[in-house]
Amino acid sequence: MKFPRPRPAIRALLAAAAVAWGVGSVTNAMADTAATAAESNRFALASEAAQDGSLPDSYTCDGAGSSPALTWSHAPAGTAEFAVLMSTVPPDGITKYNWVLYGIPGATRHLAKNSQGVGTPGMGSNGSSLAYQPPCSKGPGPKTYTFTVYALSAAPVLPKGSAVSGARLLSSMSSITLGTATLSLDHTRSGSSANTPPPPSPPTAATAATTTTTSGSQSQACVIVANSLMASTTGVATVECDATYAYVASNGLPTHTMMDGIVASNLQVPIAQNFFGANAWKIPLAPAIAATTTTANDGPVGVAINGVPIFNPCKQGGCQNGDTKALGELDLCNGHAGRADDYHYHAAPTCMMAGKPAGYWDTHPLGWALDGFAIFGYNDADGRVASRDEVCGGNTSPVSNAPTGYSYHVTDEAPYVLSCFRGTPSPDLAGQGAKFSPIRRPPVRPFAVSAMTLATDAGDGYQVLEFESDRPFTSTETGTDSYANAAGTYRIRYKVITGTELAALLAQHQHAGKSQCWNFQFTTGAGLTTQPAISYCR
């Protein structure tokens, strides 16, 4: 039954009665709600990656596999933090996620290309890697990928100690979402690639690289570097090229076990690094034997295919200070954390190599030296133990999947990888210091420890570096303080800071210009505090 609409006079009387009865506040609340909805409707998302509504190859497994830059505006009032999901719906109707990112500070309005250190990455649908997983769809025809930014009134409640999936994140945001902004882009795989099975899950790099060079040989060299990264099962690295260099980008952290088995330590810990953009590793695309060699007695000599730097065998300052492996400063994987709390190898990356049959590395690079020549496993392509010349420790034997002319091979004898550069190194050798940004002073001089392990506390997500010392030692947080520690078991607990806590720290004047922070806690094996908790930023 329909009721007639009240006449104007009657409507006026009803309005007056509403005010008299205190209903005006309801009307005002409705107006406020409408205003909030209008503001939410202005919430918009854009990306410089978008080209006429399409997603370029460089953001997929047919290119560099980069995560795109995103920019949003007019976020709803009251937004405490943001989350990002990149999704697609394949023919089976089950939503897949290529990008899961949450804990983005509420003041953020932009994610840079290959963004790192902003927010907390979750796990996409293409494997266990906690990173952007570039699309690699099967079959011909366009596929639609939707980027959604969620404005949240609070941090979502998520399980601690386990990876967060796209579905789990979406469910946790249902009651705290103030608004969403979306951008949908199509991508069609070209040529035979559309019918080629996707790379091993999770995809870790590009099968080919975006390049601005017009030289066919250099373009092929770029593809060779990009293809080598596909073999990584222990970390994510991507590559882009210009006419001169392949730029290998990563956060510098492997997914294999780290820090276990170290017997002499300075108590640094592995944290994510910024080897992206201009800070990516420059690998020459057209290496050639140089008239003179270049010394390599300090710092990085190359980068492994999982994005972890490879250093020479020496301690910082040169080989006169000792061999890190001989001194017991390396873990079971031949790596450790340096003074920038950066993880790197000093010898054969054995844990990374374990992801493939041993013979695989005879014909596939495990890394790239800074002069552009490849680093292989223990053997030549014919399966025989690699010979090592008296020049730089490499040889000129025929190689596969790498530039001809020269190659390096790992060995269990010092100098483990190479003793000098046979080709001309990229500017990264001279400018290596600019790539590393220490967040704290070294807490101790290297000293003897035992039973060192690194694990994740499932209860709160902190990384826990545990070790034993059979003698007292003194540590520092700032360089101007000191803490005496008796012999015993100790734990360094650390965790990246996100969300509102990060925003509050970055607002402090001493952290101006910084973008990442970590919280550190120091306890005994029994959980007793040994020195104050502290936050470090960079």
Residue pairs with C-beta under 8 A, 6 or more apart in sequence:
6 14
18 24
18 27
36 76
36 77
39 74
39 76
39 77
39 179
40 76
40 151
40 178
40 179
41 179
42 73
42 74
43 72
43 73
43 74
43 75
43 76
43 149
43 151
43 179
43 180
43 181
44 72
44 73
44 74
44 181
45 70
45 71
45 72
45 147
45 148
45 149
45 181
45 182
45 183
46 70
46 71
46 72
46 183
47 68
47 69
47 70
47 71
47 147
47 183
47 185
48 68
48 69
48 71
48 113
49 55
49 56
49 59
49 68
49 69
49 113
49 185
50 183
50 185
53 184
53 185
53 186
54 185
54 186
54 187
54 188
55 68
55 135
55 145
55 185
55 186
55 187
56 63
56 210
57 63
57 187
57 190
57 208
57 210
58 64
58 65
58 66
58 210
58 240
59 65
59 66
59 67
59 68
59 134
59 135
60 134
60 135
60 136
60 187
60 189
61 134
61 135
61 136
61 198
61 199
61 203
61 206
61 207
62 136
62 189
62 190
62 193
62 206
62 207
62 208
63 134
63 206
63 208
63 209
63 210
64 206
64 209
64 210
64 226
64 238
64 239
64 240
65 132
65 134
65 203
65 205
65 206
65 238
66 113
66 114
66 132
66 134
66 238
66 240
66 249
67 99
67 111
67 113
67 114
67 115
67 132
68 113
68 147
69 110
69 111
69 112
69 113
69 115
70 84
70 110
70 111
70 147
70 149
70 183
71 109
71 110
71 111
72 82
72 109
72 110
72 149
72 181
73 109
75 82
75 106
75 109
75 151
75 178
75 179
76 151
76 178
76 179
77 178
78 153
78 178
79 106
79 151
79 152
79 153
79 178
80 106
80 152
80 153
80 154
80 155
80 499
80 500
81 102
81 103
81 104
81 105
81 106
81 152
81 154
81 155
81 498
81 499
81 500
82 104
82 105
82 106
82 108
82 119
82 149
82 150
82 151
82 152
83 101
83 102
83 103
83 104
83 119
83 149
83 150
83 152
83 156
83 169
83 173
84 99
84 100
84 101
84 102
84 104
84 111
84 119
84 147
84 148
84 149
84 150
85 97
85 99
85 100
85 101
85 147
85 148
85 150
85 166
85 169
85 170
86 97
86 98
86 99
86 132
86 145
86 146
86 147
86 148
87 95
87 96
87 97
87 98
87 145
87 146
87 148
87 166
88 95
88 96
88 98
88 135
88 137
88 143
88 144
88 145
88 146
89 95
89 96
89 144
90 96
90 137
90 143
95 166
95 167
96 124
96 125
96 126
97 124
97 125
97 165
97 166
97 167
98 124
98 125
98 126
98 132
98 133
98 134
98 135
98 145
99 124
99 132
99 133
99 147
100 121
100 122
100 123
100 124
100 164
100 165
100 166
100 169
101 111
101 119
101 120
101 121
101 122
102 119
102 120
102 122
102 156
102 158
102 164
102 169
103 119
103 120
103 155
103 498
103 499
104 111
104 118
104 119
104 498
104 499
105 118
105 119
105 498
105 499
105 500
105 502
105 503
105 506
106 500
106 503
107 503
108 118
108 119
111 118
112 277
113 277
114 238
114 249
114 276
114 277
116 251
116 272
116 274
116 276
117 272
117 274
117 496
117 515
117 516
118 515
119 498
120 164
120 496
120 498
121 130
121 131
121 132
122 130
122 163
122 164
122 165
122 166
122 168
122 169
123 129
123 130
123 163
123 164
123 165
123 166
124 131
124 132
124 133
124 166
124 202
125 133
125 165
125 166
126 133
126 136
126 198
126 201
126 202
126 203
127 133
127 201
127 202
127 203
128 163
128 202
128 255
129 202
129 204
129 236
129 255
130 163
131 236
131 251
133 202
133 203
134 203
134 206
135 143
135 145
135 187
136 198
136 199
136 203
137 143
137 187
137 189
137 198
138 194
138 195
138 197
138 198
139 194
139 195
140 188
140 189
140 194
140 195
141 188
141 194
142 186
142 187
142 188
143 186
143 187
143 188
144 184
144 185
144 186
145 184
145 185
145 186
145 187
146 182
146 183
146 184
146 185
147 182
147 183
147 184
147 185
148 180
148 181
148 182
149 180
149 181
149 182
150 173
150 177
150 179
150 180
151 177
151 178
151 179
151 180
151 181
152 173
152 176
152 177
152 178
153 176
153 177
153 178
154 176
155 499
155 500
156 169
156 172
156 173
156 176
157 172
158 164
158 168
158 169
158 172
159 168
160 458
160 459
160 460
160 461
161 456
161 457
161 458
161 459
161 460
161 461
162 458
188 194
193 207
199 207
199 230
200 230
200 233
202 236
203 230
204 229
204 230
204 232
204 233
204 235
204 236
204 237
204 306
205 226
205 229
205 230
205 232
205 236
205 237
205 238
205 239
205 305
206 226
206 229
206 230
206 238
206 239
207 226
207 227
207 230
208 222
208 223
208 226
208 227
209 222
209 223
209 225
209 226
209 239
209 240
209 241
209 246
210 240
210 241
211 218
211 219
211 222
211 240
211 241
211 242
211 243
212 241
212 242
212 243
213 219
213 222
213 241
213 242
213 243
213 285
214 243
215 243
217 286
218 241
218 243
218 285
218 286
219 241
221 241
221 246
221 285
221 286
221 403
222 239
222 241
222 246
222 285
224 401
224 402
224 403
225 239
225 241
225 246
225 248
225 283
225 285
225 368
226 239
226 246
227 401
228 305
228 364
228 365
228 368
228 374
228 401
228 402
229 237
229 238
229 239
229 248
229 305
229 307
231 305
231 355
231 356
231 360
231 364
232 304
232 305
232 306
232 307
232 352
232 355
233 352
233 355
233 356
234 254
234 255
234 256
234 306
234 351
234 352
234 355
235 250
235 253
235 254
235 255
235 256
235 306
235 307
235 308
235 352
236 250
236 251
236 306
236 307
237 248
237 249
237 250
237 303
237 305
237 306
237 307
238 248
238 249
238 250
239 246
239 247
239 248
239 249
240 246
240 247
240 249
240 280
241 247
241 285
243 285
244 284
244 285
244 286
245 282
245 283
245 284
245 285
245 426
246 282
246 283
246 285
246 368
247 280
247 281
247 282
247 283
248 275
248 280
248 281
248 283
248 303
248 307
248 368
249 275
249 276
249 277
249 280
249 281
249 307
250 273
250 275
250 276
250 303
250 306
250 307
250 308
251 272
251 273
251 274
251 275
251 276
251 307
252 272
252 273
252 275
252 307
252 308
252 309
252 342
252 343
252 344
253 270
253 271
253 272
253 273
253 307
253 308
253 343
254 306
254 307
254 308
254 333
254 335
254 343
254 351
254 352
255 306
256 333
256 351
256 352
256 354
257 331
257 332
257 333
257 351
257 454
258 270
258 331
258 333
258 335
258 337
258 343
258 454
259 269
259 270
259 331
259 336
259 337
259 452
259 453
259 454
259 465
260 331
260 332
260 452
260 453
260 454
261 331
261 332
261 452
262 328
262 329
262 330
262 331
262 336
262 449
262 452
262 467
263 328
263 329
263 448
263 449
263 450
263 452
264 327
264 328
264 329
264 446
264 447
264 448
264 449
265 329
265 336
265 446
265 447
265 449
265 452
265 467
266 339
266 442
266 443
266 444
266 445
266 446
266 447
267 442
267 443
267 444
267 465
267 467
267 475
267 492
268 336
268 337
268 338
268 339
268 341
268 442
268 443
269 337
269 341
269 454
269 463
269 465
269 492
269 494
270 337
270 341
270 342
270 343
270 454
271 341
271 342
271 439
271 494
271 496
271 518
272 496
272 516
273 340
273 342
273 435
273 436
273 437
274 437
275 281
275 307
275 309
275 435
279 434
279 435
281 302
281 303
281 309
281 368
281 370
281 426
281 428
282 370
282 426
282 427
282 428
283 302
283 303
283 368
283 369
283 370
283 372
283 426
284 371
284 372
284 423
284 424
284 426
285 372
286 372
286 403
287 371
287 372
287 373
287 403
287 405
287 406
287 423
287 424
288 405
288 423
288 424
289 405
289 406
289 422
289 423
290 371
290 421
290 422
290 423
290 424
293 391
293 392
293 420
293 421
293 422
294 371
294 420
294 421
294 424
294 425
294 429
295 420
295 421
296 312
296 418
296 419
296 420
296 421
296 429
297 312
297 314
297 318
297 319
298 312
298 314
298 316
298 317
298 318
298 319
299 311
299 312
299 316
299 429
299 432
300 309
300 310
300 311
300 312
300 344
300 370
300 428
300 429
300 432
300 435
301 310
301 311
301 312
301 369
301 370
301 417
301 418
301 421
302 309
302 310
302 367
302 368
302 369
302 370
302 375
302 417
303 309
303 310
303 367
303 368
304 310
304 345
304 349
304 352
304 366
304 367
305 352
305 365
305 366
305 367
305 368
306 349
306 352
308 335
308 343
308 344
308 345
308 349
308 352
309 342
309 344
309 345
310 344
310 345
310 346
310 349
310 367
310 375
310 417
311 324
311 338
311 344
311 345
311 346
312 319
312 346
312 415
312 417
312 418
313 319
313 323
313 324
313 325
313 346
313 347
313 414
313 415
313 416
313 417
314 321
314 322
314 323
314 324
315 321
315 322
315 323
315 324
315 327
315 329
316 338
316 339
323 414
324 330
324 336
324 346
325 334
325 346
325 347
325 414
325 416
326 414
327 446
329 336
329 446
330 336
330 346
330 347
331 452
332 350
332 351
333 345
333 349
333 350
333 351
333 352
334 345
334 346
334 347
334 348
334 349
334 350
334 351
334 416
335 343
335 344
335 345
335 346
335 349
336 343
336 344
336 346
337 343
338 344
338 436
339 436
339 438
339 442
340 436
340 437
340 438
340 439
341 438
341 439
341 440
342 436
346 416
347 410
347 412
347 416
347 417
348 377
348 378
348 410
348 411
348 412
348 416
348 417
349 366
349 367
349 410
352 366
353 361
353 366
353 377
356 364
358 377
358 378
359 379
359 383
360 377
361 376
361 377
361 378
361 379
362 376
362 377
362 378
362 379
362 380
362 381
362 382
362 383
363 376
363 381
363 399
363 400
363 401
364 376
364 400
364 401
365 374
365 375
365 376
365 401
365 402
366 375
366 376
366 377
366 410
367 374
367 375
368 374
368 375
369 375
369 408
369 417
369 418
369 421
369 423
369 425
370 421
370 425
370 426
370 428
370 429
371 421
371 422
371 423
371 424
371 425
371 426
372 403
372 423
372 426
373 394
373 402
373 403
373 405
373 406
373 407
373 408
373 422
373 423
374 399
374 401
374 402
374 403
374 407
374 408
375 407
375 408
375 409
375 410
375 417
375 418
376 386
376 399
376 402
376 407
376 408
376 409
376 410
377 409
377 410
378 385
378 386
378 409
378 410
378 411
379 385
379 386
379 409
380 386
380 387
380 395
380 397
380 398
380 409
381 397
381 398
381 399
381 400
382 397
386 395
386 397
386 409
386 411
387 395
387 397
388 394
388 395
388 409
388 411
389 395
389 396
391 420
391 422
392 408
392 418
392 419
392 420
392 421
392 422
393 408
393 411
393 415
393 417
393 418
393 419
393 420
394 406
394 407
394 408
394 409
394 418
394 422
395 406
395 407
395 409
396 405
396 406
396 407
397 407
398 404
399 407
405 423
406 422
406 423
408 417
408 418
410 416
410 417
421 429
428 435
437 538
438 538
439 518
439 536
439 537
439 538
440 477
440 478
440 520
440 536
441 476
441 477
441 478
441 479
443 475
443 476
443 477
444 473
444 474
444 475
444 476
447 469
447 471
447 473
448 469
448 470
448 471
449 467
449 468
449 469
450 467
450 468
450 469
450 470
451 466
451 467
451 468
451 489
452 465
452 466
452 467
452 468
453 465
453 466
453 467
454 463
454 464
454 465
454 466
455 463
455 464
455 466
456 462
456 463
456 464
457 463
457 464
457 493
460 495
461 495
462 493
462 494
462 495
462 521
463 493
463 494
463 495
464 491
464 492
464 493
465 491
465 492
465 493
465 494
466 489
466 490
466 491
466 525
467 489
467 490
468 488
468 489
468 490
469 485
469 487
469 488
469 490
470 487
471 487
472 484
472 485
472 486
472 487
473 485
474 482
474 483
474 484
474 485
475 482
475 483
475 485
475 522
475 531
476 482
476 483
477 483
477 520
477 531
477 532
477 534
478 534
483 522
483 530
483 531
485 530
488 524
488 525
489 524
489 525
489 526
490 522
490 523
490 524
490 525
490 530
491 521
491 522
491 523
491 524
491 525
492 520
492 521
492 522
493 520
493 521
493 522
493 523
494 518
494 519
494 520
494 521
495 518
495 519
496 516
496 517
496 518
497 505
497 517
497 518
497 519
497 535
502 517
505 511
505 517
505 535
505 537
506 514
506 515
506 517
506 537
511 517
511 537
514 537
514 538
515 538
516 537
516 538
517 535
517 536
517 537
517 538
518 535
518 536
518 537
519 533
519 534
519 535
520 533
520 534
520 535
520 536
521 529
521 533
522 529
522 530
522 531
522 533
523 529
523 530
524 530
